Amino acid sequence: MQVNLCMAVFGDFPWKKVPEYVLPKIIGAWLEAIIVFANYFHAINIFEGQKGRRTGTSQDRLTFCYLCSSSRATVAA
């Protein structure tokens, strides 16, 4: 997705084709996330000890979302 946008910004890719490439990638990512969750939700419930229970604080979830979305995130060894 970033490559398509970058190429469009610098004129190597027509802007009218950007939605044709970006939207399927976003939809595909959502579908993949749904499939993975559907595949593992029983294991998640077993790990958490209760159906629908999710441990962790809101700060933990914010940190996780930031690390997943940040291109500069690194894992400390």
Distance bins in CASP14 RR format, pairs under 12 A and 6 or more apart:
PFRMAT RR
TARGET T0000
AUTHOR 0000-0000-0000
RMODE 2
METHOD distances of the structure
MODEL  1
1 7 0 0 0 0 0 1 0 0 0 0 0
1 8 0 0 0 0 0 1 0 0 0 0 0
1 13 0 0 0 0 0 1 0 0 0 0 0
1 18 0 0 0 0 1 0 0 0 0 0 0
1 19 0 0 0 0 0 1 0 0 0 0 0
1 20 0 0 0 0 0 1 0 0 0 0 0
1 21 1 0 0 1 0 0 0 0 0 0 0
1 22 1 0 1 0 0 0 0 0 0 0 0
1 23 0 0 0 0 1 0 0 0 0 0 0
1 24 0 0 0 0 1 0 0 0 0 0 0
1 25 1 0 1 0 0 0 0 0 0 0 0
1 26 1 0 0 1 0 0 0 0 0 0 0
1 27 0 0 0 0 0 1 0 0 0 0 0
1 28 0 0 0 0 0 1 0 0 0 0 0
1 29 0 0 0 0 1 0 0 0 0 0 0
2 8 0 0 0 0 0 1 0 0 0 0 0
2 9 0 0 0 0 0 1 0 0 0 0 0
2 18 0 0 0 0 0 1 0 0 0 0 0
2 21 0 0 0 0 0 1 0 0 0 0 0
2 22 0 0 0 0 1 0 0 0 0 0 0
2 25 0 0 0 0 0 1 0 0 0 0 0
2 71 0 0 0 0 1 0 0 0 0 0 0
3 9 0 0 0 0 0 1 0 0 0 0 0
3 10 0 0 0 0 0 1 0 0 0 0 0
3 12 0 0 0 0 1 0 0 0 0 0 0
3 13 0 0 0 0 1 0 0 0 0 0 0
3 18 0 0 0 0 0 1 0 0 0 0 0
3 21 0 0 0 0 1 0 0 0 0 0 0
3 22 0 0 0 0 0 1 0 0 0 0 0
3 25 0 0 0 0 0 1 0 0 0 0 0
4 10 0 0 0 0 0 1 0 0 0 0 0
4 11 0 0 0 0 0 1 0 0 0 0 0
4 12 0 0 0 0 1 0 0 0 0 0 0
4 13 1 0 0 1 0 0 0 0 0 0 0
4 14 0 0 0 0 0 1 0 0 0 0 0
4 15 0 0 0 0 1 0 0 0 0 0 0
4 16 0 0 0 0 0 1 0 0 0 0 0
4 17 1 0 0 1 0 0 0 0 0 0 0
4 18 1 0 1 0 0 0 0 0 0 0 0
4 19 0 0 0 0 1 0 0 0 0 0 0
4 20 0 0 0 0 1 0 0 0 0 0 0
4 21 1 0 1 0 0 0 0 0 0 0 0
4 22 1 0 0 1 0 0 0 0 0 0 0
4 23 0 0 0 0 0 1 0 0 0 0 0
4 24 0 0 0 0 0 1 0 0 0 0 0
4 25 0 0 0 0 1 0 0 0 0 0 0
4 26 0 0 0 0 0 1 0 0 0 0 0
5 11 0 0 0 0 0 1 0 0 0 0 0
5 12 0 0 0 0 0 1 0 0 0 0 0
5 13 0 0 0 0 1 0 0 0 0 0 0
5 15 0 0 0 0 1 0 0 0 0 0 0
5 17 0 0 0 0 0 1 0 0 0 0 0
5 18 1 0 0 1 0 0 0 0 0 0 0
5 19 0 0 0 0 0 1 0 0 0 0 0
5 21 0 0 0 0 1 0 0 0 0 0 0
5 22 1 0 0 1 0 0 0 0 0 0 0
5 25 0 0 0 0 0 1 0 0 0 0 0
6 12 0 0 0 0 1 0 0 0 0 0 0
6 13 0 0 0 0 1 0 0 0 0 0 0
6 18 0 0 0 0 0 1 0 0 0 0 0
6 22 0 0 0 0 0 1 0 0 0 0 0
7 13 1 1 0 0 0 0 0 0 0 0 0
7 14 0 0 0 0 1 0 0 0 0 0 0
7 15 0 0 0 0 0 1 0 0 0 0 0
7 17 0 0 0 0 1 0 0 0 0 0 0
7 18 0 0 0 0 1 0 0 0 0 0 0
7 21 0 0 0 0 1 0 0 0 0 0 0
7 22 0 0 0 0 0 1 0 0 0 0 0
8 14 1 0 0 1 0 0 0 0 0 0 0
8 15 1 0 1 0 0 0 0 0 0 0 0
8 16 0 0 0 0 1 0 0 0 0 0 0
8 17 0 0 0 0 1 0 0 0 0 0 0
8 18 1 0 1 0 0 0 0 0 0 0 0
8 19 0 0 0 0 0 1 0 0 0 0 0
8 20 0 0 0 0 0 1 0 0 0 0 0
8 21 0 0 0 0 1 0 0 0 0 0 0
8 22 0 0 0 0 1 0 0 0 0 0 0
9 15 0 0 0 0 1 0 0 0 0 0 0
9 18 0 0 0 0 1 0 0 0 0 0 0
11 17 0 0 0 0 0 1 0 0 0 0 0
11 18 0 0 0 0 0 1 0 0 0 0 0
12 18 0 0 0 0 0 1 0 0 0 0 0
13 19 0 0 0 0 0 1 0 0 0 0 0
13 20 0 0 0 0 0 1 0 0 0 0 0
13 21 0 0 0 0 1 0 0 0 0 0 0
13 22 0 0 0 0 0 1 0 0 0 0 0
14 20 0 0 0 0 1 0 0 0 0 0 0
14 21 0 0 0 0 0 1 0 0 0 0 0
15 21 0 0 0 0 0 1 0 0 0 0 0
15 22 0 0 0 0 0 1 0 0 0 0 0
16 22 0 0 0 0 0 1 0 0 0 0 0
17 23 0 0 0 0 0 1 0 0 0 0 0
17 24 0 0 0 0 0 1 0 0 0 0 0
18 24 0 0 0 0 0 1 0 0 0 0 0
18 25 0 0 0 0 0 1 0 0 0 0 0
18 26 0 0 0 0 0 1 0 0 0 0 0
19 25 0 0 0 0 0 1 0 0 0 0 0
19 26 0 0 0 0 0 1 0 0 0 0 0
19 27 0 0 0 0 0 1 0 0 0 0 0
20 27 0 0 0 0 0 1 0 0 0 0 0
21 27 0 0 0 0 0 1 0 0 0 0 0
22 28 0 0 0 0 0 1 0 0 0 0 0
22 29 0 0 0 0 0 1 0 0 0 0 0
23 29 0 0 0 0 0 1 0 0 0 0 0
23 30 0 0 0 0 0 1 0 0 0 0 0
24 30 0 0 0 0 0 1 0 0 0 0 0
24 31 0 0 0 0 0 1 0 0 0 0 0
25 31 0 0 0 0 0 1 0 0 0 0 0
25 32 0 0 0 0 0 1 0 0 0 0 0
26 32 0 0 0 0 0 1 0 0 0 0 0
26 33 0 0 0 0 0 1 0 0 0 0 0
27 33 0 0 0 0 0 1 0 0 0 0 0
27 34 0 0 0 0 0 1 0 0 0 0 0
28 34 0 0 0 0 1 0 0 0 0 0 0
28 35 0 0 0 0 1 0 0 0 0 0 0
28 36 0 0 0 0 0 1 0 0 0 0 0
29 35 0 0 0 0 0 1 0 0 0 0 0
29 36 0 0 0 0 0 1 0 0 0 0 0
29 68 0 0 0 0 0 1 0 0 0 0 0
29 69 0 0 0 0 0 1 0 0 0 0 0
30 36 0 0 0 0 0 1 0 0 0 0 0
30 37 0 0 0 0 0 1 0 0 0 0 0
31 37 0 0 0 0 0 1 0 0 0 0 0
31 38 0 0 0 0 0 1 0 0 0 0 0
32 38 0 0 0 0 0 1 0 0 0 0 0
32 39 0 0 0 0 0 1 0 0 0 0 0
33 39 0 0 0 0 0 1 0 0 0 0 0
33 40 0 0 0 0 0 1 0 0 0 0 0
33 41 0 0 0 0 0 1 0 0 0 0 0
33 68 0 0 0 0 0 1 0 0 0 0 0
34 40 0 0 0 0 0 1 0 0 0 0 0
34 41 0 0 0 0 0 1 0 0 0 0 0
35 41 0 0 0 0 0 1 0 0 0 0 0
36 43 0 0 0 0 0 1 0 0 0 0 0
36 44 0 0 0 0 0 1 0 0 0 0 0
37 43 0 0 0 0 0 1 0 0 0 0 0
37 44 1 0 0 1 0 0 0 0 0 0 0
37 45 0 0 0 0 0 1 0 0 0 0 0
38 44 0 0 0 0 0 1 0 0 0 0 0
40 46 0 0 0 0 0 1 0 0 0 0 0
40 47 0 0 0 0 1 0 0 0 0 0 0
40 48 0 0 0 0 0 1 0 0 0 0 0
41 47 0 0 0 0 0 1 0 0 0 0 0
41 48 0 0 0 0 0 1 0 0 0 0 0
41 51 0 0 0 0 1 0 0 0 0 0 0
41 52 0 0 0 0 1 0 0 0 0 0 0
41 54 0 0 0 0 0 1 0 0 0 0 0
42 48 0 0 0 0 0 1 0 0 0 0 0
42 49 0 0 0 0 0 1 0 0 0 0 0
42 51 0 0 0 0 1 0 0 0 0 0 0
42 52 0 0 0 0 0 1 0 0 0 0 0
43 49 0 0 0 0 0 1 0 0 0 0 0
44 50 0 0 0 0 0 1 0 0 0 0 0
44 51 0 0 0 0 1 0 0 0 0 0 0
44 52 0 0 0 0 1 0 0 0 0 0 0
44 53 0 0 0 0 1 0 0 0 0 0 0
44 54 0 0 0 0 1 0 0 0 0 0 0
44 55 0 0 0 0 0 1 0 0 0 0 0
45 51 1 0 1 0 0 0 0 0 0 0 0
45 52 1 0 0 1 0 0 0 0 0 0 0
45 53 1 0 0 1 0 0 0 0 0 0 0
45 54 0 0 0 0 1 0 0 0 0 0 0
45 55 0 0 0 0 0 1 0 0 0 0 0
46 52 0 0 0 0 0 1 0 0 0 0 0
46 53 0 0 0 0 0 1 0 0 0 0 0
47 53 0 0 0 0 1 0 0 0 0 0 0
47 54 0 0 0 0 0 1 0 0 0 0 0
47 55 0 0 0 0 1 0 0 0 0 0 0
48 54 1 0 0 1 0 0 0 0 0 0 0
48 55 1 0 1 0 0 0 0 0 0 0 0
48 56 0 0 0 0 1 0 0 0 0 0 0
49 55 0 0 0 0 1 0 0 0 0 0 0
54 60 0 0 0 0 1 0 0 0 0 0 0
54 61 0 0 0 0 1 0 0 0 0 0 0
54 64 0 0 0 0 0 1 0 0 0 0 0
55 61 0 0 0 0 0 1 0 0 0 0 0
56 62 0 0 0 0 0 1 0 0 0 0 0
56 63 0 0 0 0 0 1 0 0 0 0 0
56 64 0 0 0 0 1 0 0 0 0 0 0
57 63 0 0 0 0 1 0 0 0 0 0 0
57 64 0 0 0 0 0 1 0 0 0 0 0
58 64 0 0 0 0 0 1 0 0 0 0 0
58 65 0 0 0 0 0 1 0 0 0 0 0
59 65 0 0 0 0 0 1 0 0 0 0 0
59 66 0 0 0 0 0 1 0 0 0 0 0
60 66 0 0 0 0 0 1 0 0 0 0 0
60 67 0 0 0 0 0 1 0 0 0 0 0
61 67 0 0 0 0 0 1 0 0 0 0 0
61 68 0 0 0 0 0 1 0 0 0 0 0
62 68 0 0 0 0 0 1 0 0 0 0 0
62 69 0 0 0 0 0 1 0 0 0 0 0
62 70 0 0 0 0 0 1 0 0 0 0 0
63 69 0 0 0 0 0 1 0 0 0 0 0
63 70 0 0 0 0 0 1 0 0 0 0 0
63 73 0 0 0 0 0 1 0 0 0 0 0
64 70 0 0 0 0 0 1 0 0 0 0 0
64 73 0 0 0 0 0 1 0 0 0 0 0
65 73 0 0 0 0 0 1 0 0 0 0 0
66 72 0 0 0 0 0 1 0 0 0 0 0
66 73 1 0 0 1 0 0 0 0 0 0 0
67 73 1 0 1 0 0 0 0 0 0 0 0
67 74 0 0 0 0 1 0 0 0 0 0 0
67 75 0 0 0 0 1 0 0 0 0 0 0
67 76 0 0 0 0 0 1 0 0 0 0 0
END
